[in-house]
Amino acid sequence: MREDENKKNGLNKIAKAYIHKLALMLFYAMLFIACQKQEDSGQNRESKGIILGFSQIGAESAWRTCNTRSVRDAAAAAGIQLLFSNAEQKQENQIKAIRSFIAYQVDVIAFVPIVSSGWENVLEEAKEARIPVLVCDRKINIKNDDLYVGYIGTDSTEEGRLAAKFLLKKFEGHKASERPIRIVELSGTEGSSAAIERSAGFRECIENQSGFEIIYSASGDFLRSKGYELMRTLPFDFTEMDALFSHNDGMTLGALDAMKEKGVNPGKDIIIVSIDAEQAAIDALKRGDVNCVIECNPKQGPDIMNLARHLARGESIPRIINMTEQVFYEWDDLSDIPARGY
């Protein structure tokens, strides 16, 4: 009886040892498969190339449409996989998009911030995930600048200065003792760096000059419809203003519509300076309806893709990159300006 029991115990020990050995073999086999899958996943991502998550603010103008097209076309040409999100003018949509890019583990995140503040939390998340973030077109205002690697876009402050300098030259010789040159400003989206900096650059030059006064300033949100509405509902008559400084061509074109409805001759009765250099604004400049157009270059796509390549390889990039831009004046030869494409 005891002998049978000893045999049984011996068999149990052998069985347990065998099962333990089999379990170890299965564990290492599963570990090998998991590692192989992870390696294959990395190889697949490498074979697909860089993955860029891009959050655009919307499609409020022909300028923005061109900006989006430039990014899409450049990504396709560079062989970069683009995850594109349209925020439809809502910051909360952009934050959701950036979080989805983090979850997807993209190589680089780029976004056009609709406003300058409120980005710390989501950018902290991107930094924790070790995903570099590139800010495009509009700037952000955060305490820790290490949360993003660089900015590419326009120098909005300089655009404001250029607008002011044009008006100073246009009204050169005006006697301040007679009356000030009365300026209306159509500003962009409240809280956006473009609106803040264009206003600041403009005032930097104008407010130190006697004989110039900003008599009215209101946000048209960079929209043609709002530019039109603001001009229709001015709290004074058109005869009480001498110049219009508009932060973008969309609002400018809306303002032109409102002026013409009231029998005003834009570009003559009221001097107009605008920013963006859309085709419609250049055409208005050629007709004499607008006096000065400052370019804001939307074709940032190729540069963004080049920066994304460097960042995906772990390389550093310049902190600030400003796009090459120009100014079109009424006294220029405007006959040879190439088609704008937007």
Buried (B, 14 or more C-beta within 10 A) or exposed (E): EEEEEEEEEEEEEEEEEEEEEEEEEEEEEEEEEEEEEEEEEEEEBEEEBBBBBBBBBBBBBBBBBBBBBBBBBBBEEBEBBBBBBBBEBEBEBBBBBBBBBBEEEBBBBBBBBBBBEBBEEBBEBBBEEEBBBBBBBBBBBBEEEEBBBBBBBBBBBBBBBBBBBBBBEBBEEBEEEEEBBBBBBBBBBEBBBBBBBBBEBBBEBBEEBEBBBBBBBBBBBBBBBBBBBBBBEBEEEBEEBBBBBBBBBBBBBBBBBBBEEEEBEBBEBBBBBBBBBBBBBBBBBBEEBBBBBBBBBBBBBBBBBBBBBBBBEEEEBEEEBBBEBEBBBBEEEBEEBEEBEB
